[in-house]
């Protein structure tokens, strides 16, 4: 049974590591909420910021929330793409709630 | 219980006989799970940070469109918007982008009122007079500048422009301010040569959050050439940017999942001659089909549970302790000023359980199925077949 004991010890060790990481996550999140969240919210509110400063390569990647989603071909993520970051941002597609179908009435037909 | 422990001992012996192969499977399996989990942890954390902080962003941002493109908006629009019922402060914003050809970086330059009180996230002073500026850590690093130094840029007329850095955003706000430069309104107008009476866009405060869509609709009716972007749309953007349909998820996540599927498929379709012979011998010496299935299930569990625990731990360390160094090049694209990722460790347990279900169960099934096919065959024919 030596192998079983060794294996169970390994699993127990990995579970302890995972528990420590879970504790780290809880503490890290708590520290962020108490020390940084309010300050960042204040910053965003005072400067009226709308986006994360992650992708600075194009205006639609620097400010995806304000991008021109209606412009064809260039100014929306996942359109014909020039910049790499644009390819990893998902497009914000509008949800279609109503559809209309338009058909020509056949010539000579009743409908 | 003793029976199960004995089967586990036997399965560990069996795995140890093919230790190189099984060790390789554990490494590949753990790597696949670490890749998948890293993306899940990174995107979830970024999404939570964005959504939790942006709730305090502007209720409505009004842009003006000309020819289907974003265009400067007349400041007098703000006065008319302010008259709408339920509307609070209405501020025209002046901001723009600047490409620094010397350092090949893009900055975002934003004008602030000179009477803006100092922020907790600013080290030094906020910009208070013309000729001063407050910069993000990324800008300071690119320019190799510190508080008290001069920031050197070239304005829209091609003339050199310098301003004194009297404040710097702290590293804790890097996700929002890394490429940001704050000027006074007058300085920014001069720098971009923007005509007076025009702003980049207008932010609108709405007292009752439930009235935001209604106010946006009224603005659109009042000024048909505008596009109001509501706070819900901004938040929705960040939910979409980091959701499963995002390119990052689709490319890395899907390729990792496909790699894992190949691993599981290979396991499910092929059982080695040696393993078949082992099953035949076990059947011949009196093992039941259920014993053999338990054995194979136990082998699959040893590999998949070990790999899963290893993979998840590695992913957490990679994303939250090391700052996701392997994902940053993918995420970064051509952004020169990409902020260092020191993320709040938000974890969605639902995602972790879903990942466990998507990886452990198929692997165990793929281990058991071929073993079951061999176990129900006559032991003599299995042994003759090898």
Interface residues (C-beta under 8 A of the other chain):
Chain A: X1 X3 X4 X7 X10 X11 X14 X15 X17 X18 X21 X22 X24 X25 X28 X29 X32 X33 X36 X37 X39 X40 X41 X42 X43 X44 X45 X46 X47 X48 X49 X50 X51 X52 X53 X54 X55 X56 X57 X59 X61 X62 X64 X65 X66 X68 X70 X71 X75 X77 X78 X83 X84 X85 X86 X87 X88 X89 X90 X91 X92
Chain B: X5 X8 X9 X12 X13 X16 X46 X49 X50 X52 X53 X54 X55 X56 X57 X58 X61 X63 X68 X69 X70 X91 X93 X97 X105 X106 X107 X108 X110 X112 X116 X117 X119 X120 X121 X136 X138 X172 X173 X174 X175 X176 X177 X178 X179 X180 X182 X201 X203 X229 X233 X234 X236 X237 X238 X240 X241 X242 X243 X245 X246 X247 X248 X251 X302 X305 X306 X309 X310 X312 X313 X316 X317 X320 X330 X331 X332 X333 X334 X335 X336 X337 X338 X339 X344 X345 X346 X347
